Amino acid sequence: MKPIRRSRVASLIREEISRILQFDLKDPRIGFVTVLAVEPTVDLKECKIFVSVMGSEARQRTSLRGLNAARGKIQSLLSSRVRLRETPVLRFILDESIQRTIEIEEKIRIARQEDERAAQERESRTTEERDERGQKETPSEKQD
């Protein structure tokens, strides 16, 4: 299959699965799920669906179990909406890149705050040292 067609099919599958998750599934285990990417195999027989789930690790695992349990229904709805020779077998995979990005951004924010505090402390020490030197010089100037 040509890469352009494969990319279009992946995009179409991603959009339809997003709609199915948002409007058609009523499984309480499936929380706020975002379909991030779809990677179909070259022959379109299988499809990896990368999802992100908001919430704790336990919530993410529960949602992933719910998605995999509803996989048959999702595939059935997908086959009725997308015209393909064969409906690909779906495999949901939790994509933790967003969570890792959030954690890295938090670490960067903390490091910046620590750098700012350290810079302020250095500046205040330098100012205090200048003030002390100025006070020491003042009495000697008076003796001259």
C-alpha positions as CSV (number, residue, x, y, z in Angstrom):
1,M,0.0,0.0,0.0
2,K,1.2,3.5,-0.8
3,P,2.3,5.6,2.2
4,I,-0.1,8.4,1.3
5,R,-3.1,6.1,1.2
6,R,-2.0,4.4,4.4
7,S,-1.7,7.8,6.1
8,R,-5.2,8.8,4.9
9,V,-6.7,5.6,6.1
10,A,-4.9,6.0,9.5
11,S,-6.3,9.5,9.8
12,L,-9.8,8.4,8.9
13,I,-9.6,5.5,11.4
14,R,-8.4,7.9,14.1
15,E,-11.2,10.3,13.5
16,E,-13.9,7.6,13.5
17,I,-12.6,5.9,16.6
18,S,-12.5,9.2,18.4
19,R,-16.2,9.7,17.5
20,I,-17.1,6.2,18.5
21,L,-15.4,6.7,21.9
22,Q,-17.0,10.1,22.4
23,F,-20.6,9.3,21.3
24,D,-21.3,5.6,21.1
25,L,-19.6,3.8,24.0
26,K,-21.2,4.0,27.3
27,D,-18.7,1.9,29.3
28,P,-18.1,3.6,32.7
29,R,-14.6,2.1,32.8
30,I,-13.6,4.2,29.8
31,G,-12.7,7.7,31.0
32,F,-11.6,10.7,29.2
33,V,-9.6,9.1,26.3
34,T,-7.8,10.9,23.5
35,V,-6.8,9.0,20.4
36,L,-3.3,10.3,19.7
37,A,-2.2,8.2,16.7
38,V,-3.1,5.2,14.6
39,E,-0.5,3.0,13.0
40,P,-2.0,0.5,10.6
41,T,0.1,-2.3,9.2
42,V,1.0,-2.2,5.5
43,D,-1.7,-4.7,4.7
44,L,-4.3,-3.0,7.0
45,K,-5.1,-6.2,8.8
46,E,-4.0,-4.7,12.2
47,C,-4.0,-1.3,13.7
48,K,-2.3,0.1,16.8
49,I,-4.3,2.8,18.4
50,F,-2.3,5.0,20.7
51,V,-4.4,6.6,23.4
52,S,-3.9,9.0,26.2
53,V,-6.1,8.8,29.3
54,M,-6.4,11.6,31.8
55,G,-6.2,10.6,35.5
56,S,-4.2,8.4,37.8
57,E,-2.3,5.3,36.7
58,A,-5.1,3.1,38.1
59,R,-7.6,5.1,36.1
60,Q,-5.5,4.8,32.9
61,R,-5.2,1.0,33.4
62,T,-9.0,0.7,34.0
63,S,-9.7,2.7,30.8
64,L,-7.3,0.6,28.8
65,R,-9.0,-2.6,30.0
66,G,-12.4,-1.1,29.1
67,L,-11.2,-0.2,25.6
68,N,-9.8,-3.6,25.0
69,A,-13.0,-5.2,26.3
70,A,-15.0,-3.0,23.9
71,R,-12.6,-3.6,21.0
72,G,-15.1,-5.9,19.2
73,K,-17.9,-3.3,19.3
74,I,-15.5,-0.5,18.2
75,Q,-14.4,-2.6,15.3
76,S,-18.0,-3.4,14.3
77,L,-18.9,0.3,14.4
78,L,-15.8,1.2,12.5
79,S,-16.5,-1.3,9.8
80,S,-20.0,0.2,9.3
81,R,-18.5,3.7,9.0
82,V,-15.3,3.2,7.0
83,R,-15.3,1.2,3.8
84,L,-12.3,-1.1,3.7
85,R,-11.9,-4.6,2.3
86,E,-11.3,-5.8,5.8
87,T,-11.7,-4.0,9.1
88,P,-8.4,-4.0,10.9
89,V,-8.0,-5.8,14.2
90,L,-7.5,-3.0,16.8
91,R,-5.0,-3.0,19.5
92,F,-5.2,-0.2,22.1
93,I,-1.9,1.0,23.5
94,L,-1.5,3.6,26.3
95,D,0.8,6.4,25.1
96,E,2.5,7.9,28.1
97,S,4.4,10.6,26.2
98,I,2.0,13.3,27.3
99,Q,2.4,12.3,31.0
100,R,6.2,12.2,30.6
101,T,6.1,15.6,28.9
102,I,4.1,17.0,31.9
103,E,6.6,15.5,34.3
104,I,9.6,16.9,32.4
105,E,8.0,20.4,32.3
106,E,7.4,20.2,36.0
107,K,11.0,19.3,36.6
108,I,12.2,22.2,34.4
109,R,9.9,24.6,36.2
110,I,11.3,23.5,39.6
111,A,14.9,23.7,38.3
112,R,14.2,27.3,37.1
113,Q,12.8,28.3,40.4
114,E,15.8,26.9,42.2
115,D,18.1,28.7,39.8
116,E,16.3,32.0,40.4
117,R,16.5,31.5,44.2
118,A,20.2,30.7,44.0
119,A,20.8,33.8,41.8
120,Q,18.9,36.0,44.3
121,E,20.9,34.6,47.2
122,R,24.2,35.3,45.4
123,E,23.0,38.8,44.6
124,S,22.0,39.5,48.2
125,R,25.4,38.1,49.4
126,T,27.2,40.2,47.0
127,T,25.3,43.3,48.1
128,E,25.9,42.5,51.8
129,E,29.6,42.0,51.1
130,R,29.7,45.4,49.3
131,D,27.9,47.0,52.2
132,E,30.3,45.5,54.7
133,R,33.3,46.7,52.7
134,G,31.8,50.1,52.5
135,Q,31.3,50.2,56.3
136,K,34.8,49.0,56.9
137,E,36.2,51.7,54.6
138,T,34.2,54.5,56.2
139,P,35.9,54.4,59.6
140,S,39.4,54.3,58.0
141,E,38.4,57.3,55.8
142,K,37.5,59.1,59.0
143,Q,40.9,58.5,60.5
144,D,42.6,60.1,57.5
